[in-house]
Amino acid sequence: MNYLGKHSDAQSQALLESVNSKYYFYTRTKGLFRICYPKERPPTVKTYLSPVETYCNNINYYIPDEQNETKDFTDDAWTRLHMGRSMICLFIIAFISVFAAFCTGVTGCWRRSPGNITATAILMLLACLLSAGAMGLWHGVEYYEKEKVVGEEFYQQWSNILQENSEIKYDWSFVFGWLSVFCSLGAALLFFFASCCLSSEREKEQLGNVQYIMPVYPQKQQYAYAGYPVPQPQAYAGPYYTTGSAYGPYNY
């Protein structure tokens, strides 16, 4: 978010002192963790050189508040501070959810496991909801900074000259923030669809393997009754009568 400060020629001595000492009179970009100055930097603010070669200072969320700097905060200022802290917390949890989804997604694709793919879809949906909540809190913080009295460095307590000559713009990080929310939702839906496809494919494989299973029937067993074994058909002694036998009863 860019703040472009434009100053008129007619300024009082007090305003000149503020310009030389207050950071919000300078063009700056504000992110989640720090404020950077792409042009001039305020001489009274302690800054450091960021990896992208711009001078920045960190945003203070008062964690912890060792010097009790928040003792004079108004209710609106406390609400803004709590929303800012919650916003950072939600973004961190969303990042952890995406990392966990990456692990389960790789495992599920390697093993072709519907369960792992379903877990990945749930984690991506969780990341989507957390990111959307964090972006909503970001808009809440922005609203309080612009419409409520939460500190001299915010819009409501600026001088009239600074309010009239300032312009606020949303940069690429804001667009990518909301785009990531919709991408997470799309990824969750695709993973749910992939899980359904893998489940139906596994069911078809199981049904196809049923016809190759050989039925096993119980074999006939010989049982003994009252302690006497059942004799085999050929266990009886002869004689055996055949046609033309000299000893048969039908030989006359």
C-alpha positions in Angstrom: 0.0 0.0 0.0 1.6 3.3 -1.1 1.2 6.6 0.8 2.2 9.5 -1.4 2.6 12.6 0.6 2.5 16.0 -1.2 3.4 19.2 0.7 2.3 22.7 -0.1 4.7 25.6 0.0 2.8 27.5 2.8 3.5 25.5 6.0 3.8 26.5 9.6 6.9 25.9 11.7 5.2 23.2 13.6 4.3 21.4 10.4 7.9 21.7 9.2 9.1 20.1 12.4 6.6 17.3 11.9 7.8 16.7 8.4 11.3 16.3 9.6 10.5 14.0 12.4 7.3 11.9 11.6 7.5 9.0 9.2 4.0 9.3 7.9 4.9 12.5 6.0 7.0 10.3 3.6 6.2 8.1 0.7 6.1 4.6 2.0 4.9 1.1 1.3 3.2 -0.8 4.2 3.1 -4.6 4.5 2.3 -7.1 7.2 5.6 -6.8 9.1 7.3 -3.6 8.0 7.1 -0.2 6.5 9.6 0.7 3.7 10.6 4.0 2.1 11.3 3.7 -1.7 12.3 7.4 -1.9 13.4 9.6 1.0 13.5 8.2 4.5 12.7 10.0 7.7 15.8 11.1 9.5 14.5 10.4 13.0 13.2 6.8 12.4 15.6 3.9 12.8 15.7 1.9 9.6 17.6 -1.0 8.1 18.4 -2.1 4.6 16.0 -4.8 3.4 16.9 -7.7 0.9 15.3 -5.7 -1.9 17.6 -2.7 -1.2 15.0 -0.4 0.4 15.2 1.1 3.9 12.5 -0.2 6.2 11.4 -0.3 9.8 9.3 -3.0 11.5 5.7 -2.6 12.5 5.3 -2.8 16.3 2.6 -5.3 17.4 3.7 -4.9 21.1 4.5 -8.6 21.5 5.6 -8.4 24.3 4.8 -4.9 25.6 7.8 -4.7 27.9 7.7 -0.9 28.4 3.9 -0.8 28.8 3.5 1.5 25.7 -0.2 0.5 25.3 -1.4 1.8 28.6 -2.9 4.9 27.0 -4.6 3.1 24.1 -8.3 3.8 23.4 -10.8 1.0 22.9 -10.6 1.5 19.1 -6.8 1.3 19.2 -7.0 -2.0 21.2 -9.4 -3.4 18.7 -7.1 -2.5 15.8 -4.2 -4.0 17.6 -6.0 -7.3 18.4 -7.2 -7.6 14.8 -3.6 -7.0 13.6 -2.3 -9.8 15.9 -5.0 -12.2 14.9 -4.4 -11.5 11.2 -0.7 -12.5 11.5 -1.7 -15.6 13.5 -4.2 -16.7 10.9 -1.7 -16.3 8.1 0.9 -18.4 10.0 -1.6 -21.2 10.6 -2.7 -21.0 6.9 1.0 -21.4 5.9 1.3 -24.4 8.1 -1.8 -26.0 6.6 -0.4 -25.5 3.1 2.8 -27.2 4.1 0.9 -30.1 5.6 -1.2 -30.3 2.5 2.0 -30.5 0.4 3.2 -33.5 2.4 -0.1 -35.4 2.3 -0.6 -34.5 -1.4 2.8 -35.9 -2.4 2.2 -39.1 -0.4 -1.3 -39.5 -1.8 -0.1 -39.1 -5.4 2.8 -41.6 -4.8 0.6 -44.2 -3.2 -2.6 -43.4 -5.2 -4.4 -43.2 -1.8 -7.9 -41.7 -1.8 -7.6 -41.1 2.0 -4.4 -39.0 1.7 -5.9 -37.0 -1.2 -9.0 -36.3 0.8 -6.9 -35.1 3.7 -5.0 -32.9 1.3 -8.3 -31.4 0.1 -9.5 -30.7 3.7 -6.1 -29.0 4.5 -6.3 -26.8 1.4 -9.9 -25.9 2.3 -8.7 -25.0 5.8 -5.9 -22.9 4.4 -8.5 -21.1 2.1 -10.7 -20.3 5.1 -7.8 -19.1 7.3 -6.4 -16.9 4.5 -9.9 -15.4 3.8 -10.3 -14.7 7.5 -6.8 -13.1 7.6 -7.6 -10.9 4.6 -10.9 -9.9 6.2 -9.0 -8.8 9.4 -6.6 -6.9 7.2 -9.5 -4.9 5.8 -10.8 -4.4 9.4 -7.4 -3.0 10.4 -7.4 -0.7 7.4 -10.9 0.5 8.3 -9.9 1.3 11.8 -6.8 3.1 10.7 -8.7 5.3 8.4 -12.0 5.9 10.2 -11.2 5.6 13.9 -8.9 7.5 16.3 -6.2 4.9 16.9 -3.0 7.0 16.9 -1.4 10.1 15.5 0.3 8.2 12.7 -3.1 7.3 11.2 -5.5 9.2 8.9 -8.0 10.7 11.4 -5.3 12.5 13.4 -3.3 13.8 10.4 -3.2 17.5 9.7 -5.6 18.8 7.1 -2.8 19.5 4.6 -1.5 15.9 4.8 -5.0 14.5 4.4 -5.7 16.6 1.4 -2.4 15.8 -0.3 -2.2 12.1 0.4 -3.1 9.2 -1.9 -3.5 5.5 -1.0 -3.0 2.8 -3.6 -3.2 -1.0 -3.4 -0.2 -2.8 -4.9 0.5 -6.3 -6.3 0.8 -8.0 -2.9 -2.9 -7.1 -2.1 -4.0 -8.7 -5.4 -1.9 -11.8 -4.8 -3.3 -12.1 -1.3 -6.9 -12.4 -2.5 -5.8 -14.5 -5.5 -4.2 -17.0 -3.2 -7.5 -17.4 -1.3 -9.3 -18.4 -4.5 -6.5 -20.6 -5.7 -6.6 -22.5 -2.4 -10.3 -23.0 -2.8 -9.8 -24.3 -6.4 -7.1 -26.6 -5.3 -9.3 -28.0 -2.5 -12.1 -28.7 -5.0 -9.7 -30.4 -7.4 -8.3 -32.6 -4.7 -11.9 -33.6 -3.7 -12.6 -34.5 -7.3 -9.4 -36.5 -7.5 -10.2 -38.4 -4.3 -13.6 -39.4 -5.8 -12.0 -40.6 -9.0 -9.4 -42.7 -7.1 -12.1 -44.2 -4.9 -14.2 -45.3 -7.9 -11.2 -46.6 -9.7 -10.2 -48.8 -6.7 -13.8 -50.1 -6.4 -13.7 -51.2 -10.1 -10.4 -53.0 -9.5 -11.8 -54.9 -6.5 -14.9 -55.9 -8.5 -12.7 -57.0 -11.4 -10.7 -59.3 -9.1 -13.7 -61.1 -7.7 -14.2 -63.3 -10.7 -10.7 -64.7 -10.3 -11.4 -66.0 -6.8 -11.8 -69.8 -6.8 -14.7 -71.1 -4.7 -13.7 -73.5 -1.9 -16.3 -76.2 -1.1 -16.1 -78.3 2.1 -14.9 -81.9 1.5 -16.8 -85.0 2.5 -15.7 -86.5 5.8 -16.0 -90.0 7.2 -17.8 -90.0 10.5 -18.0 -92.8 13.1 -21.2 -93.5 15.0 -21.2 -95.1 18.5 -17.5 -95.8 18.2 -17.9 -98.0 15.0 -16.3 -96.8 11.8 -18.3 -96.7 8.6 -16.9 -99.5 6.3 -15.7 -98.8 2.8 -17.8 -100.3 0.0 -15.0 -102.8 -0.9 -14.5 -103.9 2.8 -17.0 -106.8 2.5 -15.6 -110.3 1.8 -16.5 -112.2 -1.4 -17.6 -114.1 -3.2 -18.5 -111.7 -6.0 -20.9 -113.0 -8.5 -20.6 -112.3 -12.2 -22.3 -113.5 -15.3 -21.4 -117.1 -16.1 -20.0 -117.9 -12.7 -20.1 -121.6 -11.6 -21.0 -120.7 -8.1 -23.8 -118.1 -8.6 -27.3 -118.7 -7.4 -28.7 -118.3 -10.8 -26.6 -121.1 -12.4 -28.9 -124.0 -13.1 
